Amino acid sequence: MILGVCEWLSLKLGWDVSMIRVAFVIGVLIFGAGLGLYLVLWVVKMFSE
């Protein structure tokens, strides 16, 4: 996505980045929580570097 959270998260978890992107898109479209989670993870990423 835009802020690099999916790639960062894939490196931390050892998962495929495309699977994480799909999970975020599904989270946004179905649950509406994906965008908030994405922003929270972006803040965590910024402070962990």
PDB file of N, CA, C, O and CB in Angstrom:
ATOM      1  N   MET A   1       0.842  -1.178   0.000  1.00  0.00           N
ATOM      2  CA  MET A   1       0.000   0.000   0.000  1.00  0.00           C
ATOM      3  C   MET A   1       0.887   1.242   0.000  1.00  0.00           C
ATOM      4  O   MET A   1       1.960   1.217  -0.604  1.00  0.00           O
ATOM      5  CB  MET A   1      -0.958  -0.002   1.218  1.00  0.00           C
ATOM      6  N   ILE A   2       0.493   2.281   0.629  1.00  0.00           N
ATOM      7  CA  ILE A   2       1.152   3.564   0.446  1.00  0.00           C
ATOM      8  C   ILE A   2       2.328   3.773   1.393  1.00  0.00           C
ATOM      9  O   ILE A   2       3.378   4.243   0.956  1.00  0.00           O
ATOM     10  CB  ILE A   2       0.160   4.669   0.629  1.00  0.00           C
ATOM     11  N   LEU A   3       2.192   3.449   2.638  1.00  0.00           N
ATOM     12  CA  LEU A   3       3.182   3.823   3.645  1.00  0.00           C
ATOM     13  C   LEU A   3       4.227   2.752   3.935  1.00  0.00           C
ATOM     14  O   LEU A   3       5.088   2.964   4.790  1.00  0.00           O
ATOM     15  CB  LEU A   3       2.488   4.168   4.907  1.00  0.00           C
ATOM     16  N   GLY A   4       4.184   1.631   3.268  1.00  0.00           N
ATOM     17  CA  GLY A   4       5.183   0.591   3.451  1.00  0.00           C
ATOM     18  C   GLY A   4       4.921  -0.336   4.623  1.00  0.00           C
ATOM     19  O   GLY A   4       5.804  -1.100   5.013  1.00  0.00           O
ATOM     20  N   VAL A   5       3.745  -0.286   5.181  1.00  0.00           N
ATOM     21  CA  VAL A   5       3.427  -1.110   6.356  1.00  0.00           C
ATOM     22  C   VAL A   5       3.372  -2.587   5.989  1.00  0.00           C
ATOM     23  O   VAL A   5       3.854  -3.427   6.748  1.00  0.00           O
ATOM     24  CB  VAL A   5       2.090  -0.673   6.974  1.00  0.00           C
ATOM     25  N   CYS A   6       2.803  -2.909   4.861  1.00  0.00           N
ATOM     26  CA  CYS A   6       2.672  -4.320   4.486  1.00  0.00           C
ATOM     27  C   CYS A   6       4.028  -4.975   4.280  1.00  0.00           C
ATOM     28  O   CYS A   6       4.251  -6.105   4.714  1.00  0.00           O
ATOM     29  CB  CYS A   6       1.838  -4.455   3.218  1.00  0.00           C
ATOM     30  N   GLU A   7       4.926  -4.270   3.624  1.00  0.00           N
ATOM     31  CA  GLU A   7       6.260  -4.831   3.422  1.00  0.00           C
ATOM     32  C   GLU A   7       7.003  -4.976   4.741  1.00  0.00           C
ATOM     33  O   GLU A   7       7.655  -5.992   4.979  1.00  0.00           O
ATOM     34  CB  GLU A   7       7.065  -3.958   2.464  1.00  0.00           C
ATOM     35  N   TRP A   8       6.909  -3.970   5.597  1.00  0.00           N
ATOM     36  CA  TRP A   8       7.549  -4.013   6.914  1.00  0.00           C
ATOM     37  C   TRP A   8       7.001  -5.165   7.741  1.00  0.00           C
ATOM     38  O   TRP A   8       7.757  -5.896   8.379  1.00  0.00           O
ATOM     39  CB  TRP A   8       7.346  -2.686   7.658  1.00  0.00           C
ATOM     40  N   LEU A   9       5.670  -5.324   7.726  1.00  0.00           N
ATOM     41  CA  LEU A   9       5.033  -6.390   8.489  1.00  0.00           C
ATOM     42  C   LEU A   9       5.402  -7.766   7.934  1.00  0.00           C
ATOM     43  O   LEU A   9       5.571  -8.717   8.697  1.00  0.00           O
ATOM     44  CB  LEU A   9       3.516  -6.210   8.483  1.00  0.00           C
ATOM     45  N   SER A  10       5.526  -7.874   6.614  1.00  0.00           N
ATOM     46  CA  SER A  10       5.910  -9.161   6.028  1.00  0.00           C
ATOM     47  C   SER A  10       7.332  -9.551   6.417  1.00  0.00           C
ATOM     48  O   SER A  10       7.622 -10.731   6.616  1.00  0.00           O
ATOM     49  CB  SER A  10       5.785  -9.108   4.506  1.00  0.00           C
ATOM     50  N   LEU A  11       8.213  -8.565   6.524  1.00  0.00           N
ATOM     51  CA  LEU A  11       9.579  -8.861   6.967  1.00  0.00           C
ATOM     52  C   LEU A  11       9.612  -9.288   8.429  1.00  0.00           C
ATOM     53  O   LEU A  11      10.371 -10.183   8.799  1.00  0.00           O
ATOM     54  CB  LEU A  11      10.480  -7.643   6.762  1.00  0.00           C
ATOM     55  N   LYS A  12       8.790  -8.650   9.261  1.00  0.00           N
ATOM     56  CA  LYS A  12       8.751  -8.989  10.685  1.00  0.00           C
ATOM     57  C   LYS A  12       8.153 -10.375  10.930  1.00  0.00           C
ATOM     58  O   LYS A  12       8.631 -11.120  11.786  1.00  0.00           O
ATOM     59  CB  LYS A  12       7.950  -7.942  11.448  1.00  0.00           C
ATOM     60  N   LEU A  13       7.106 -10.716  10.175  1.00  0.00           N
ATOM     61  CA  LEU A  13       6.405 -11.977  10.407  1.00  0.00           C
ATOM     62  C   LEU A  13       6.910 -13.127   9.544  1.00  0.00           C
ATOM     63  O   LEU A  13       6.647 -14.291   9.847  1.00  0.00           O
ATOM     64  CB  LEU A  13       4.943 -11.788  10.164  1.00  0.00           C
ATOM     65  N   GLY A  14       7.638 -12.810   8.465  1.00  0.00           N
ATOM     66  CA  GLY A  14       8.110 -13.846   7.560  1.00  0.00           C
ATOM     67  C   GLY A  14       7.026 -14.345   6.622  1.00  0.00           C
ATOM     68  O   GLY A  14       7.129 -15.456   6.102  1.00  0.00           O
ATOM     69  N   TRP A  15       5.999 -13.557   6.394  1.00  0.00           N
ATOM     70  CA  TRP A  15       4.893 -13.920   5.504  1.00  0.00           C
ATOM     71  C   TRP A  15       5.094 -13.259   4.154  1.00  0.00           C
ATOM     72  O   TRP A  15       5.928 -12.367   4.000  1.00  0.00           O
ATOM     73  CB  TRP A  15       3.527 -13.511   6.111  1.00  0.00           C
ATOM     74  N   ASP A  16       4.316 -13.711   3.178  1.00  0.00           N
ATOM     75  CA  ASP A  16       4.339 -13.118   1.850  1.00  0.00           C
ATOM     76  C   ASP A  16       3.623 -11.760   1.885  1.00  0.00           C
ATOM     77  O   ASP A  16       2.540 -11.637   2.456  1.00  0.00           O
ATOM     78  CB  ASP A  16       3.675 -14.068   0.812  1.00  0.00           C
ATOM     79  N   VAL A  17       4.228 -10.763   1.281  1.00  0.00           N
ATOM     80  CA  VAL A  17       3.685  -9.403   1.337  1.00  0.00           C
ATOM     81  C   VAL A  17       2.327  -9.312   0.632  1.00  0.00           C
ATOM     82  O   VAL A  17       1.470  -8.535   1.054  1.00  0.00           O
ATOM     83  CB  VAL A  17       4.672  -8.412   0.704  1.00  0.00           C
ATOM     84  N   SER A  18       2.121 -10.083  -0.422  1.00  0.00           N
ATOM     85  CA  SER A  18       0.842 -10.010  -1.134  1.00  0.00           C
ATOM     86  C   SER A  18      -0.301 -10.551  -0.285  1.00  0.00           C
ATOM     87  O   SER A  18      -1.432 -10.076  -0.396  1.00  0.00           O
ATOM     88  CB  SER A  18       0.921 -10.783  -2.450  1.00  0.00           C
ATOM     89  N   MET A  19      -0.021 -11.535   0.559  1.00  0.00           N
ATOM     90  CA  MET A  19      -1.071 -12.056   1.444  1.00  0.00           C
ATOM     91  C   MET A  19      -1.469 -11.013   2.490  1.00  0.00           C
ATOM     92  O   MET A  19      -2.645 -10.894   2.832  1.00  0.00           O
ATOM     93  CB  MET A  19      -0.597 -13.350   2.140  1.00  0.00           C
ATOM     94  N   ILE A  20      -0.507 -10.272   2.988  1.00  0.00           N
ATOM     95  CA  ILE A  20      -0.804  -9.228   3.968  1.00  0.00           C
ATOM     96  C   ILE A  20      -1.591  -8.112   3.314  1.00  0.00           C
ATOM     97  O   ILE A  20      -2.521  -7.578   3.919  1.00  0.00           O
ATOM     98  CB  ILE A  20       0.487  -8.675   4.592  1.00  0.00           C
ATOM     99  N   ARG A  21      -1.238  -7.747   2.084  1.00  0.00           N
ATOM    100  CA  ARG A  21      -2.000  -6.712   1.364  1.00  0.00           C
ATOM    101  C   ARG A  21      -3.433  -7.138   1.134  1.00  0.00           C
ATOM    102  O   ARG A  21      -4.354  -6.342   1.311  1.00  0.00           O
ATOM    103  CB  ARG A  21      -1.340  -6.392   0.026  1.00  0.00           C
ATOM    104  N   VAL A  22      -3.631  -8.378   0.744  1.00  0.00           N
ATOM    105  CA  VAL A  22      -4.984  -8.890   0.531  1.00  0.00           C
ATOM    106  C   VAL A  22      -5.769  -8.863   1.842  1.00  0.00           C
ATOM    107  O   VAL A  22      -6.950  -8.515   1.851  1.00  0.00           O
ATOM    108  CB  VAL A  22      -4.940 -10.327  -0.042  1.00  0.00           C
ATOM    109  N   ALA A  23      -5.124  -9.223   2.937  1.00  0.00           N
ATOM    110  CA  ALA A  23      -5.801  -9.205   4.235  1.00  0.00           C
ATOM    111  C   ALA A  23      -6.221  -7.788   4.625  1.00  0.00           C
ATOM    112  O   ALA A  23      -7.312  -7.592   5.161  1.00  0.00           O
ATOM    113  CB  ALA A  23      -4.890  -9.797   5.316  1.00  0.00           C
ATOM    114  N   PHE A  24      -5.366  -6.803   4.361  1.00  0.00           N
ATOM    115  CA  PHE A  24      -5.731  -5.421   4.663  1.00  0.00           C
ATOM    116  C   PHE A  24      -6.891  -4.949   3.794  1.00  0.00           C
ATOM    117  O   PHE A  24      -7.791  -4.269   4.287  1.00  0.00           O
ATOM    118  CB  PHE A  24      -4.528  -4.503   4.470  1.00  0.00           C
ATOM    119  N   VAL A  25      -6.885  -5.295   2.520  1.00  0.00           N
ATOM    120  CA  VAL A  25      -7.976  -4.892   1.628  1.00  0.00           C
ATOM    121  C   VAL A  25      -9.285  -5.528   2.068  1.00  0.00           C
ATOM    122  O   VAL A  25     -10.322  -4.864   2.089  1.00  0.00           O
ATOM    123  CB  VAL A  25      -7.659  -5.280   0.170  1.00  0.00           C
ATOM    124  N   ILE A  26      -9.248  -6.794   2.417  1.00  0.00           N
ATOM    125  CA  ILE A  26     -10.454  -7.464   2.914  1.00  0.00           C
ATOM    126  C   ILE A  26     -10.906  -6.839   4.216  1.00  0.00           C
ATOM    127  O   ILE A  26     -12.103  -6.662   4.442  1.00  0.00           O
ATOM    128  CB  ILE A  26     -10.206  -8.968   3.108  1.00  0.00           C
ATOM    129  N   GLY A  27      -9.958  -6.504   5.071  1.00  0.00           N
ATOM    130  CA  GLY A  27     -10.301  -5.853   6.335  1.00  0.00           C
ATOM    131  C   GLY A  27     -10.976  -4.507   6.135  1.00  0.00           C
ATOM    132  O   GLY A  27     -11.899  -4.157   6.870  1.00  0.00           O
ATOM    133  N   VAL A  28     -10.523  -3.755   5.149  1.00  0.00           N
ATOM    134  CA  VAL A  28     -11.136  -2.452   4.866  1.00  0.00           C
ATOM    135  C   VAL A  28     -12.523  -2.634   4.271  1.00  0.00           C
ATOM    136  O   VAL A  28     -13.471  -1.971   4.691  1.00  0.00           O
ATOM    137  CB  VAL A  28     -10.253  -1.630   3.909  1.00  0.00           C
ATOM    138  N   LEU A  29     -12.646  -3.519   3.305  1.00  0.00           N
ATOM    139  CA  LEU A  29     -13.916  -3.675   2.600  1.00  0.00           C
ATOM    140  C   LEU A  29     -15.000  -4.343   3.436  1.00  0.00           C
ATOM    141  O   LEU A  29     -16.163  -3.949   3.357  1.00  0.00           O
ATOM    142  CB  LEU A  29     -13.702  -4.466   1.351  1.00  0.00           C
ATOM    143  N   ILE A  30     -14.649  -5.325   4.220  1.00  0.00           N
ATOM    144  CA  ILE A  30     -15.664  -6.084   4.959  1.00  0.00           C
ATOM    145  C   ILE A  30     -15.844  -5.568   6.378  1.00  0.00           C
ATOM    146  O   ILE A  30     -16.967  -5.303   6.807  1.00  0.00           O
ATOM    147  CB  ILE A  30     -15.293  -7.556   4.997  1.00  0.00           C
ATOM    148  N   PHE A  31     -14.761  -5.427   7.097  1.00  0.00           N
ATOM    149  CA  PHE A  31     -14.857  -5.102   8.515  1.00  0.00           C
ATOM    150  C   PHE A  31     -14.706  -3.617   8.806  1.00  0.00           C
ATOM    151  O   PHE A  31     -15.186  -3.142   9.835  1.00  0.00           O
ATOM    152  CB  PHE A  31     -13.822  -5.861   9.275  1.00  0.00           C
ATOM    153  N   GLY A  32     -14.051  -2.880   7.924  1.00  0.00           N
ATOM    154  CA  GLY A  32     -13.832  -1.460   8.147  1.00  0.00           C
ATOM    155  C   GLY A  32     -12.716  -1.169   9.135  1.00  0.00           C
ATOM    156  O   GLY A  32     -12.430  -0.005   9.416  1.00  0.00           O
ATOM    157  N   ALA A  33     -12.087  -2.198   9.662  1.00  0.00           N
ATOM    158  CA  ALA A  33     -11.039  -2.014  10.672  1.00  0.00           C
ATOM    159  C   ALA A  33      -9.647  -2.005  10.053  1.00  0.00           C
ATOM    160  O   ALA A  33      -8.676  -1.663  10.728  1.00  0.00           O
ATOM    161  CB  ALA A  33     -11.125  -3.112  11.723  1.00  0.00           C
ATOM    162  N   GLY A  34      -9.536  -2.369   8.796  1.00  0.00           N
ATOM    163  CA  GLY A  34      -8.231  -2.463   8.168  1.00  0.00           C
ATOM    164  C   GLY A  34      -7.508  -1.132   8.081  1.00  0.00           C
ATOM    165  O   GLY A  34      -6.291  -1.081   8.258  1.00  0.00           O
ATOM    166  N   LEU A  35      -8.230  -0.055   7.813  1.00  0.00           N
ATOM    167  CA  LEU A  35      -7.597   1.257   7.690  1.00  0.00           C
ATOM    168  C   LEU A  35      -7.065   1.747   9.029  1.00  0.00           C
ATOM    169  O   LEU A  35      -5.955   2.275   9.094  1.00  0.00           O
ATOM    170  CB  LEU A  35      -8.585   2.271   7.122  1.00  0.00           C
ATOM    171  N   GLY A  36      -7.830   1.582  10.085  1.00  0.00           N
ATOM    172  CA  GLY A  36      -7.362   1.975  11.418  1.00  0.00           C
ATOM    173  C   GLY A  36      -6.167   1.152  11.848  1.00  0.00           C
ATOM    174  O   GLY A  36      -5.213   1.691  12.409  1.00  0.00           O
ATOM    175  N   LEU A  37      -6.204  -0.132  11.595  1.00  0.00           N
ATOM    176  CA  LEU A  37      -5.086  -1.012  11.929  1.00  0.00           C
ATOM    177  C   LEU A  37      -3.851  -0.629  11.125  1.00  0.00           C
ATOM    178  O   LEU A  37      -2.737  -0.641  11.648  1.00  0.00           O
ATOM    179  CB  LEU A  37      -5.457  -2.484  11.671  1.00  0.00           C
ATOM    180  N   TYR A  38      -4.047  -0.291   9.858  1.00  0.00           N
ATOM    181  CA  TYR A  38      -2.935   0.120   9.004  1.00  0.00           C
ATOM    182  C   TYR A  38      -2.268   1.374   9.565  1.00  0.00           C
ATOM    183  O   TYR A  38      -1.040   1.450   9.614  1.00  0.00           O
ATOM    184  CB  TYR A  38      -3.423   0.370   7.564  1.00  0.00           C
ATOM    185  N   LEU A  39      -3.053   2.346   9.984  1.00  0.00           N
ATOM    186  CA  LEU A  39      -2.499   3.584  10.526  1.00  0.00           C
ATOM    187  C   LEU A  39      -1.779   3.348  11.860  1.00  0.00           C
ATOM    188  O   LEU A  39      -0.734   3.947  12.113  1.00  0.00           O
ATOM    189  CB  LEU A  39      -3.610   4.616  10.709  1.00  0.00           C
ATOM    190  N   VAL A  40      -2.328   2.491  12.699  1.00  0.00           N
ATOM    191  CA  VAL A  40      -1.675   2.163  13.967  1.00  0.00           C
ATOM    192  C   VAL A  40      -0.335   1.469  13.707  1.00  0.00           C
ATOM    193  O   VAL A  40       0.662   1.776  14.362  1.00  0.00           O
ATOM    194  CB  VAL A  40      -2.592   1.263  14.836  1.00  0.00           C
ATOM    195  N   LEU A  41      -0.312   0.547  12.766  1.00  0.00           N
ATOM    196  CA  LEU A  41       0.933  -0.146  12.443  1.00  0.00           C
ATOM    197  C   LEU A  41       1.952   0.794  11.808  1.00  0.00           C
ATOM    198  O   LEU A  41       3.157   0.618  11.990  1.00  0.00           O
ATOM    199  CB  LEU A  41       0.656  -1.317  11.508  1.00  0.00           C
ATOM    200  N   TRP A  42       1.474   1.797  11.061  1.00  0.00           N
ATOM    201  CA  TRP A  42       2.387   2.790  10.495  1.00  0.00           C
ATOM    202  C   TRP A  42       3.079   3.583  11.607  1.00  0.00           C
ATOM    203  O   TRP A  42       4.278   3.848  11.528  1.00  0.00           O
ATOM    204  CB  TRP A  42       1.626   3.745   9.550  1.00  0.00           C
ATOM    205  N   VAL A  43       2.324   3.961  12.640  1.00  0.00           N
ATOM    206  CA  VAL A  43       2.900   4.681  13.773  1.00  0.00           C
ATOM    207  C   VAL A  43       3.923   3.799  14.492  1.00  0.00           C
ATOM    208  O   VAL A  43       5.001   4.266  14.861  1.00  0.00           O
ATOM    209  CB  VAL A  43       1.791   5.132  14.753  1.00  0.00           C
ATOM    210  N   VAL A  44       3.585   2.539  14.688  1.00  0.00           N
ATOM    211  CA  VAL A  44       4.522   1.609  15.341  1.00  0.00           C
ATOM    212  C   VAL A  44       5.787   1.464  14.502  1.00  0.00           C
ATOM    213  O   VAL A  44       6.895   1.442  15.038  1.00  0.00           O
ATOM    214  CB  VAL A  44       3.860   0.219  15.560  1.00  0.00           C
ATOM    215  N   LYS A  45       5.619   1.366  13.192  1.00  0.00           N
ATOM    216  CA  LYS A  45       6.766   1.245  12.296  1.00  0.00           C
ATOM    217  C   LYS A  45       7.658   2.479  12.384  1.00  0.00           C
ATOM    218  O   LYS A  45       8.882   2.352  12.400  1.00  0.00           O
ATOM    219  CB  LYS A  45       6.298   1.032  10.852  1.00  0.00           C
ATOM    220  N   MET A  46       7.074   3.652  12.440  1.00  0.00           N
ATOM    221  CA  MET A  46       7.845   4.890  12.492  1.00  0.00           C
ATOM    222  C   MET A  46       8.698   4.970  13.773  1.00  0.00           C
ATOM    223  O   MET A  46       9.837   5.437  13.737  1.00  0.00           O
ATOM    224  CB  MET A  46       6.899   6.099  12.408  1.00  0.00           C
ATOM    225  N   PHE A  47       8.140   4.514  14.894  1.00  0.00           N
ATOM    226  CA  PHE A  47       8.862   4.601  16.150  1.00  0.00           C
ATOM    227  C   PHE A  47       9.815   3.437  16.390  1.00  0.00           C
ATOM    228  O   PHE A  47      10.656   3.507  17.286  1.00  0.00           O
ATOM    229  CB  PHE A  47       7.893   4.682  17.271  1.00  0.00           C
ATOM    230  N   SER A  48       9.699   2.362  15.602  1.00  0.00           N
ATOM    231  CA  SER A  48      10.580   1.215  15.796  1.00  0.00           C
ATOM    232  C   SER A  48      11.837   1.308  14.951  1.00  0.00           C
ATOM    233  O   SER A  48      12.769   0.530  15.153  1.00  0.00           O
ATOM    234  CB  SER A  48       9.847  -0.063  15.474  1.00  0.00           C
ATOM    235  N   GLU A  49      11.888   2.235  14.016  1.00  0.00           N
ATOM    236  CA  GLU A  49      13.069   2.342  13.144  1.00  0.00           C
ATOM    237  C   GLU A  49      14.151   3.160  13.752  1.00  0.00           C
ATOM    238  O   GLU A  49      15.205   3.341  13.142  1.00  0.00           O
ATOM    239  CB  GLU A  49      12.701   2.929  11.824  1.00  0.00           C
TER     240      GLU A  49
END
